[in-house]
Amino acid sequence: MNDSNKNEGHRQRLRDKFLKNGLDGFLDYEIIELLLTLGTPRKDCKQSAKDSLKKFGSLKAVLEANAKDLKEIKGIGDNNVFGLKIAQAVSRRYLADRIVDKDFIHSADEVMDYLKHNLRDKNKEVFLVIYLNGRNQILKMEELFEGTLTTSAVYPREVIKRALENDAAALVFVHNHPSGNCNPSQDDLALTKQLKAAVQAIDIYIHDHLIIAGNDVYSFADHGLI
């Protein structure tokens, strides 16, 4: 059997294994290998998968790595990066779609799963708003601002405009700390106070302001700051 046929047989076994049992029984490098082959279906990606796992340390870290760093690994090009990133993007969309129309309080675990998955690997601060209706069901989630989040960088007028356009009765503010420290800064405290005053003027309630830092979450409501 030549190398081409051998590689094709190996890839087909991986596909059949997945179709039969999902990811049960897969090693992390095999999952990465399967995703890499989406971009180059006729190429042997086993060693590249193992090298990427060694370089980044975990499946999660490989999926969250930027394209430039991934392509430093021998055998990984733009097409392979596509395979990894499409899987990550689909999982984020799935998590987001799964919680729309659900009660924010009763679906708190699912909401946190989505927020952590969406924000923990970003290297810039992102300000996201969750819009709720009068029954606390999630209408929509939207990223409004990006960069260093201060009272001069987040515009209450834009938050109010989008809240009214989405017919929201209540809001949850969310932003990330790329530093990994989930404790609020003085800018965070000042911004929350400013937004609370602006939103209350139009009779919209703020449920919480959450800070995501890796897998840690800080809740302003839990600390009596909302």
N, C-alpha and C positions, 0 to 999 in steps of 0.2 A: 504493500500500500504506500503510495507516495505521500509527501507531507501535506499536499493540498487536500487529499481525500481524508487523511488522518485528522486534520484540523476541522474539516467539515463534520466528520463523525463526532468529534468531541463537542462542537458547538450544538449539534443537533441533540446530543444527549443532555446538555444543559437545558435546552429549550423544552425537551420532553419532560425532564425532571420538574421544571417549573410548572408546566401545564398540568401535570398530574398532582403535585402536592403544594403548589405555591412556592414560597421561599423556605418552607420547613426543610431542614437538613442541609441547606446551603451554607457554606462557609462565606465569610465576608468577601474574600477575594473573588469567589465565584459569582457573587452578585455584581461586583464591579466589572468582572470579565463579561458577564452577560450584557450589561449596559454598554460597555465599550464596543461590543460587536454590533450594536444597533447602527453605529456609524461606519464600521468597516466589516461587513458581514463575512467577508472571505479571508480575513486576517486573523492570525493567532494572537489573541490578546491576553493570554494567561499571565505571561511574565510582566507585561505592563500593569496588569491588575495587581499583582503581588508587589511590584515596585511602588505603586501609588499608595497601597495600604501601608507599606513600610515607611514611606516618606511622610504621610499625613497622620498615621497612627490609628485611624478608625474609619469605618464606613461613612459615618456622619461627616467627618472631617474631609473625606474625599469628595463627597457630594457638595459640600459647602466651599470647597477650594475655588479660587478664581482661575479663569482659563489660562492665564499666563503661567501660573505655577504648575498647573496640570500638564501643560505642553512642554515643560522642562523634563518630563519623564520620557525616556526612549519608547517610541512606538505610539505615543498619544499625540494626535493632531486635532485639527478643528472638528473633523467628523466624529472623533471619539468623544470630545468634549460635549458635542451635541447630545450624544447618547446619555451622558451623565446629567446634563442640565435639563433635558426634557423630562427625565424622571423626577428630578427635584421640583420642577415647575408644576408638573401634573399633581404631585402629592400636595403641594401648597394649594392649588386650585380645589382639589378634592376636600381638603380640610376646611377651606373657606366656605365652599358650597354646602358642606355638611351642617354648618351652624346657622346659616341664614334662615330666618323665620322661627328659630328656636328661642326659648326663654333664656335671657342672658344669665340669670342667677342659677337656674336649674341645669344649665349646660356649661357651667363655669369650667369644668375640667376640659371639655372639648375646645372651648374658647382659648384657654391657656395653651393647649397643645398647638393650636393654630398660630397664636401670637409668638410663642417660642420658636416654632419652626420657621416662621416668616421673618423674624427680626434678629435672632441671636447671632447670625453670621454677617450682618451688615457692618461695614466699617465706618459708616456715617450715622449720625443720629437721624431718626425718622419719626415724624409725628403723625400718628394715625388716629382717626376718629371712628368709633362704633356708634351708629345711629340706631336708636331704639324707638319703637312705637309706644302707645299708652299702656300696652300689656307687657312691656319689657321684652318684646320679641325683637330680634336683630333684623333690621331692615337692610343694612349695608355696612361695609367697612371700607374706609378710604384713607390712603396716605395723602396728607395735605401739604406737609412741609418736610424739607430735608436739609441737613447741615447742623451747625451749632444752634441749639434751640434756646433762645433767650426771648425776653419780652419784646425785643425789637425784630426778631426773626419769625415769630408766629403771630399772625394777624387775626385778632378776635373778629374783625369784620368779616373775614373770609370764612371763619368757623361758623358764625351766625348765618351767613348767606347759604352755606352748604347744608346747615341744619334745617333751615326753612325750606330749601329746595327738596330735601328728602323727607319733609313732613315729620320730623323727629320730635318726640315728646321728651326724650332724655338722651344723654350722651355719655360715652365712656371715652376718656382720652388715654392714649397709649403712646409711649415712646421708649426707645432703647438706649442703653448705655454701652457702647462698644468697649469701654474700659473694663467691663465685667463687674463693676461695683454698682449695685442696684439702689443704694441710698440716694435720696434726692439732694440735689445741689441747691444753693440759694437761688439760682436762676429758675430751677424747677419749681420751687416754692412760690416765687414771685409770679411766674407764668401761670400757675394754677390759680392763684388768687385773682389775677387779672381776668382770666377766662371765666372763672366762676361768676364774677361781678357782671361781665358782659352778657353771659348766657342767661343769667337770672333775670336780666332786664326784659327779656322777651319770653319769660315764663317757661323756660326749658330747664329740666332738672339734670344735674350732673351726678351720675351714679358713682364714678370713681375716676382716678387717674392712676394708671399702672405704668411701672417702669420695668422693662424686661432687660435683664443682664445675664446672658447665657441661659441657664436653666433656673435662675433666681428671679422672683417677681416681688416688687414692692408695691403695696396697695395704699394709696393715700387715704381711702375710706377706712381701712383697717386700723390706721394710725390716727384717726380722728382729724384728718387734715382736709376733708371735703365737707 
